[in-house]
Amino acid sequence: MTKLAVEVVGEGETVVLVHGSGVREWTWSDQRELADRYRLVMPYRRGYGDSPAADPDFEVDGGDVAELLERPTHLVGFSYGGIGALLAAAHRPDLARSVTVIEPPAFGVALDRPEVRALSERLETLFEHRDQTPEQFGTAFAEAMGFEPRPPSPELRSALASFMRERSPAEAVIPYERLDGTPVLVVSGGWHPVFEAVCDVLSERLAAKRATFRGAGHGAQHAQGFNEQLVEFWHSCGS
């Protein structure tokens, strides 16, 4: 029995959508239309929404999401949630029909790239200062990443309060050997060299399909044509 708060909509083959370090409703707003063909399972990660309060951790996410796999399932993970989706598939490769990851911040896979190491170190410093308000953290994170800072809504402020307590994603170790044979799609938004480098390494190491939606920024799931390419990928996996 899962401990997470979960929303389930639609009928058909099961898809688990794992949000990142932001508002779940925004993250998957454009994927809800897939509920006319698929059963969409949308958990809140620990520390978010109505799930148990805890400092979010990608390894815990992996175990939690794996508990949701009761039948062959397509996993889709955005940003931090992409790491959890990969780890969940590694826990239950027998039930992971496919994994799609959208710009996972698995910086540790590409620390030999100077630009990846530099950003990872900047973010490590940011996460060490936990005495900030969510608004201060959000502004500092946006500046480090090159986002445009904006006043947070109540929902975003709550997400930022959880985000600033997350375990550094640079510590994630991707168990490539456990994912051997699992179809993987790696997606980026074509906006940031660090995410492009990380996605390229993951794609190579996992023998994954690769897609880039240039101009989409950190949110390729909202790009025109994303859902169509996602469904095409699922069909190629035998769905």
C-alpha positions as CSV (number, residue, x, y, z in Angstrom):
1,M,0.0,0.0,0.0
2,T,1.5,3.3,-1.1
3,K,2.0,6.1,1.5
4,L,1.8,8.7,-1.2
5,A,-1.2,10.9,-2.0
6,V,-2.1,9.8,-5.5
7,E,-4.6,11.0,-8.1
8,V,-5.8,8.5,-10.8
9,V,-7.7,9.5,-13.9
10,G,-8.6,7.7,-17.1
11,E,-8.7,4.1,-18.1
12,G,-6.4,1.9,-20.2
13,E,-2.7,1.1,-19.9
14,T,-1.1,2.5,-16.8
15,V,1.2,5.6,-16.9
16,V,2.8,6.9,-13.7
17,L,3.7,10.6,-13.9
18,V,6.4,11.7,-11.4
19,H,6.6,15.5,-10.9
20,G,9.8,17.4,-10.1
21,S,10.5,20.2,-7.6
22,G,7.5,22.3,-8.4
23,V,3.8,22.3,-8.6
24,R,2.4,18.9,-9.7
25,E,-0.7,20.4,-11.4
26,W,1.4,22.6,-13.6
27,T,3.9,19.9,-14.4
28,W,1.3,17.5,-16.0
29,S,-1.4,20.0,-17.1
30,D,-0.8,19.1,-20.7
31,Q,-0.7,15.4,-20.2
32,R,-4.2,15.1,-18.6
33,E,-5.6,14.9,-22.1
34,L,-4.0,11.5,-22.4
35,A,-6.6,10.2,-19.8
36,D,-9.0,9.5,-22.7
37,R,-6.6,6.6,-23.7
38,Y,-4.5,5.8,-20.6
39,R,-4.9,5.4,-16.9
40,L,-2.8,8.2,-15.5
41,V,-1.4,7.8,-11.9
42,M,-0.1,11.1,-10.5
43,P,1.5,10.9,-7.1
44,Y,2.7,13.7,-4.9
45,R,6.3,13.0,-3.9
46,R,7.1,12.9,-0.2
47,G,7.3,16.5,1.1
48,Y,4.8,17.7,-1.5
49,G,1.0,18.1,-1.5
50,D,-0.8,15.7,0.8
51,S,1.9,13.1,0.8
52,P,3.8,12.5,4.1
53,A,6.0,15.4,5.2
54,A,9.7,14.6,4.7
55,D,12.8,16.0,3.2
56,P,12.5,14.9,-0.4
57,D,15.1,12.3,-1.5
58,F,15.5,10.7,-5.0
59,E,16.2,7.2,-3.5
60,V,13.1,7.4,-1.4
61,D,11.2,8.5,-4.5
62,G,12.5,5.5,-6.3
63,G,11.1,3.1,-3.7
64,D,7.8,5.0,-3.3
65,V,7.2,5.0,-7.1
66,A,8.1,1.4,-7.4
67,E,5.3,0.6,-4.9
68,L,2.9,2.0,-7.4
69,L,3.8,-0.5,-10.1
70,E,1.1,-3.2,-9.8
71,R,1.1,-4.0,-13.5
72,P,3.3,-3.2,-16.6
73,T,3.6,0.5,-16.5
74,H,5.0,3.4,-18.5
75,L,7.0,5.8,-16.2
76,V,7.4,9.5,-17.0
77,G,9.5,11.7,-14.7
78,F,10.1,15.4,-14.9
79,S,13.3,17.0,-13.6
80,Y,14.0,15.7,-10.0
81,G,11.2,13.2,-10.6
82,G,13.0,11.8,-13.6
83,I,15.7,10.4,-11.2
84,G,13.1,8.8,-9.1
85,A,11.4,7.3,-12.2
86,L,14.7,5.7,-13.3
87,L,15.3,4.3,-9.8
88,A,11.8,2.9,-9.6
89,A,12.3,1.2,-12.9
90,A,15.6,-0.3,-11.6
91,H,13.7,-1.6,-8.5
92,R,11.0,-3.2,-10.7
93,P,12.4,-3.8,-14.2
94,D,9.8,-6.5,-14.7
95,L,7.0,-4.0,-14.4
96,A,8.6,-1.0,-16.1
97,R,7.3,-1.1,-19.6
98,S,9.2,2.1,-20.4
99,V,10.8,5.2,-18.8
100,T,10.7,8.7,-20.1
101,V,12.8,11.3,-18.4
102,I,12.5,15.1,-19.0
103,E,15.7,16.9,-18.1
104,P,16.6,15.0,-15.0
105,P,19.3,16.9,-12.9
106,A,21.5,13.8,-12.6
107,F,24.6,16.0,-12.7
108,G,26.8,13.3,-11.3
109,V,26.7,11.4,-14.6
110,A,28.5,14.2,-16.3
111,L,30.8,15.9,-13.8
112,D,33.7,15.5,-16.2
113,R,32.1,18.3,-18.2
114,P,33.3,21.7,-16.8
115,E,29.9,23.4,-17.3
116,V,28.2,20.6,-15.4
117,R,30.6,20.7,-12.5
118,A,30.4,24.5,-12.3
119,L,26.6,24.5,-12.1
120,S,26.5,21.5,-9.7
121,E,28.9,23.4,-7.3
122,R,26.8,26.6,-7.5
123,L,23.7,24.6,-6.6
124,E,25.5,22.7,-3.8
125,T,26.3,26.1,-2.2
126,L,22.7,27.2,-2.6
127,F,21.3,24.1,-0.9
128,E,23.7,24.4,2.1
129,H,22.0,27.7,3.1
130,R,18.7,26.4,4.5
131,D,18.0,29.5,6.6
132,Q,16.5,31.2,3.5
133,T,12.8,31.9,3.0
134,P,11.2,30.0,0.1
135,E,11.0,33.3,-1.8
136,Q,14.8,33.9,-1.3
137,F,15.6,30.4,-2.3
138,G,13.5,30.6,-5.4
139,T,15.1,33.8,-6.5
140,A,18.6,32.5,-5.9
141,F,17.9,29.3,-7.7
142,A,16.4,31.1,-10.7
143,E,19.4,33.3,-10.9
144,A,21.8,30.3,-10.8
145,M,19.8,28.5,-13.5
146,G,19.1,31.5,-15.7
147,F,15.4,31.5,-15.1
148,E,13.4,34.7,-14.8
149,P,12.5,35.2,-11.1
150,R,8.8,35.7,-10.4
151,P,6.7,36.2,-7.3
152,P,5.6,32.7,-6.2
153,S,1.9,31.8,-5.9
154,P,0.9,30.1,-2.7
155,E,1.2,26.7,-4.5
156,L,4.7,27.5,-5.8
157,R,5.8,28.9,-2.4
158,S,4.7,25.5,-0.8
159,A,6.7,23.6,-3.5
160,L,9.7,25.9,-3.0
161,A,9.6,25.1,0.8
162,S,10.0,21.4,-0.1
163,F,12.4,22.0,-3.0
164,M,14.9,23.7,-0.7
165,R,15.1,20.7,1.6
166,E,15.8,18.2,-1.2
167,R,18.8,16.0,-1.3
168,S,21.3,17.1,-3.9
169,P,20.5,15.3,-7.2
170,A,24.2,15.4,-8.1
171,E,24.6,12.5,-5.6
172,A,22.3,10.2,-7.6
173,V,23.9,7.0,-9.0
174,I,22.0,5.7,-12.0
175,P,22.1,1.8,-12.0
176,Y,22.6,1.4,-15.7
177,E,22.9,-2.4,-15.5
178,R,19.5,-2.7,-13.8
179,L,17.9,-0.7,-16.6
180,D,19.4,-2.8,-19.4
181,G,16.6,-3.9,-21.7
182,T,14.1,-1.2,-20.4
183,P,13.1,1.1,-23.2
184,V,14.1,4.7,-22.3
185,L,13.3,8.1,-23.9
186,V,15.5,11.0,-22.8
187,V,14.0,14.5,-23.5
188,S,15.4,18.0,-23.2
189,G,14.3,21.5,-24.0
190,G,17.3,22.7,-25.9
191,W,17.9,25.7,-23.6
192,H,20.7,24.9,-21.2
193,P,24.1,23.2,-22.0
194,V,24.2,21.4,-18.7
195,F,20.9,19.7,-19.2
196,E,21.8,18.9,-22.8
197,A,25.1,17.3,-21.5
198,V,23.4,15.2,-18.8
199,C,20.7,14.1,-21.2
200,D,23.3,13.1,-23.8
201,V,25.3,11.0,-21.3
202,L,22.1,9.3,-20.0
203,S,21.0,8.6,-23.6
204,E,24.3,7.0,-24.5
205,R,24.7,5.0,-21.3
206,L,21.1,3.7,-21.4
207,A,21.0,3.2,-25.2
208,A,18.0,5.4,-25.1
209,K,16.0,7.3,-27.6
210,R,16.7,11.0,-27.6
211,A,14.4,13.9,-28.3
212,T,14.9,17.7,-28.0
213,F,12.1,20.3,-28.1
214,R,14.1,23.4,-28.8
215,G,12.7,26.6,-27.2
216,A,10.7,24.6,-24.7
217,G,13.0,25.5,-21.8
218,H,12.8,23.4,-18.6
219,G,9.4,22.0,-19.4
220,A,9.5,20.1,-22.6
221,Q,6.3,18.3,-21.7
222,H,4.4,21.4,-22.5
223,A,5.9,21.7,-26.0
224,Q,3.8,21.2,-29.1
225,G,4.1,17.7,-30.3
226,F,5.4,16.3,-27.0
227,N,2.4,14.1,-26.3
228,E,2.4,12.7,-29.8
229,Q,6.0,11.7,-29.6
230,L,5.5,10.2,-26.1
231,V,2.6,8.1,-27.4
232,E,4.6,7.0,-30.4
233,F,7.4,5.9,-28.1
234,W,5.0,3.9,-26.0
235,H,3.6,2.2,-29.1
236,S,7.1,1.3,-30.1
237,C,7.5,-0.5,-26.8
238,G,4.6,-2.8,-27.7
239,S,1.8,-0.9,-26.1
